[in-house]
Amino acid sequence: MLSYDEAKEVLGPVDDTVIADVVRVGATREELAEALAWIGSDDMLMREGKPPPSGRVATLVEILEADQLEDDGAGPGADASPYPASFPE
């Protein structure tokens, strides 16, 4: 399970509420990495035949997408992601 500091390291400069929500899910680093991959390239992953996210990964995607929409003021379909393109080891 991710700690607050680990989530903050991975997500970078995001609202503390978002980090707390991510930690509350009880996800692992791997699940957060998968959620970030879906946010950054969901079309590509679907073309590769990957099943849509489920469980904790789906919950993380919902949290992070809601924060993304709130931050950029764009509606659904916004392309820019505020999250890092690479996942820190």
C-alpha positions in Angstrom: 0.0 0.0 0.0 1.3 3.5 -0.9 2.2 5.9 1.8 1.3 9.6 1.5 5.0 10.4 0.7 5.2 7.8 -2.0 2.0 9.0 -3.7 3.2 12.5 -3.5 6.6 11.5 -5.1 4.8 9.8 -7.9 2.2 12.3 -8.6 4.2 15.5 -8.1 2.6 18.8 -7.4 -1.0 18.0 -6.9 -3.5 18.9 -4.3 -3.1 17.2 -0.9 -6.7 16.1 -1.1 -5.9 14.1 -4.3 -2.9 12.5 -2.6 -5.0 11.6 0.4 -7.7 10.1 -1.8 -5.2 8.0 -3.7 -3.7 6.7 -0.4 -7.2 5.9 0.9 -7.8 3.5 -2.0 -5.1 1.3 -0.6 -3.4 0.7 -3.9 0.2 -0.4 -4.6 2.8 1.5 -6.7 2.1 -0.9 -9.5 -1.6 -0.1 -9.5 -0.9 3.6 -9.5 1.5 3.2 -12.4 -1.2 1.3 -14.3 -3.7 4.0 -13.6 -1.3 6.7 -14.8 -0.7 4.7 -17.9 -4.4 4.5 -18.6 -4.8 8.3 -18.1 -1.9 9.0 -20.4 -2.7 6.6 -23.2 -6.1 4.9 -22.9 -6.6 4.8 -26.6 -3.4 3.0 -27.2 -3.9 0.5 -24.4 -7.4 -0.3 -25.8 -5.9 -0.8 -29.3 -3.4 -3.2 -27.8 -6.3 -5.3 -26.4 -5.8 -4.5 -22.8 -9.0 -4.8 -20.8 -10.3 -1.6 -19.2 -9.1 -0.9 -15.7 -11.0 -2.4 -12.8 -10.9 -2.5 -9.0 -8.5 -0.1 -7.4 -6.9 0.9 -10.7 -10.3 2.0 -12.0 -10.9 4.0 -8.8 -7.5 5.7 -9.1 -8.2 6.6 -12.7 -11.5 8.2 -11.6 -9.8 10.2 -8.9 -6.9 11.4 -11.1 -9.2 12.2 -14.1 -11.5 14.2 -11.9 -8.5 16.2 -10.6 -7.2 16.6 -14.2 -10.5 18.0 -15.4 -10.8 20.3 -12.4 -7.2 21.6 -12.9 -7.3 22.4 -16.6 -10.9 23.5 -16.7 -11.5 21.4 -19.8 -14.3 19.0 -20.2 -14.2 15.4 -21.1 -11.7 14.6 -23.8 -9.0 16.8 -22.6 -5.7 15.5 -23.8 -3.1 17.0 -21.5 -2.2 15.1 -18.4 -0.7 16.9 -15.4 0.9 13.7 -14.1 4.4 12.5 -14.9 5.0 10.6 -18.1 7.5 8.3 -16.4 7.0 6.5 -13.1 9.7 7.0 -10.5 11.3 3.8 -9.4 
